[in-house]
Every structure is written in C-alpha cells, then in structure tokens.
Amino acid sequence: MVPFQYCQLNKQRVFMETHMEKVSYIIGRQIGSDFVAQGIEINSEIFANAVTSAMKGEESQLSA
C-alpha cells in the first residue's frame, strides 16, 4: 500500500491523491522557493487569490 501524500493547509492536513493535486503543490512550492531565493516578499493570500481569479477569467482588481 502506498501512503497518501499530504500538505498542511490552515494547520490541517490535506491529502493529495490525484496527479493534479500533487502537481499543483509542486508548482506552488517551486514558486515560493524561487521568491525566497530572489528575496521577493509577497502577501501569499493575495497572490493565491489573484491566481485563482485569473484562472477563472475574472477581471483584474487593479486598474491601469
């Protein structure tokens, strides 16, 4: 039996069973690690909301 992989979200374990869930976690870890390596500080909650909004095709909350 292969153990499920998991991450913690809001201090609760989130089990990653599907390929998409695992890839999503890997991409998030890579982006976060790249930001740290480059000394970039962001608000991760706003970042996650912006990614979600963009993937839904919603308009930007920032004006030009």
Helices and strands as residue ranges (DSSP letters): E 5-9, E 12-16, H 19-38, H 44-55
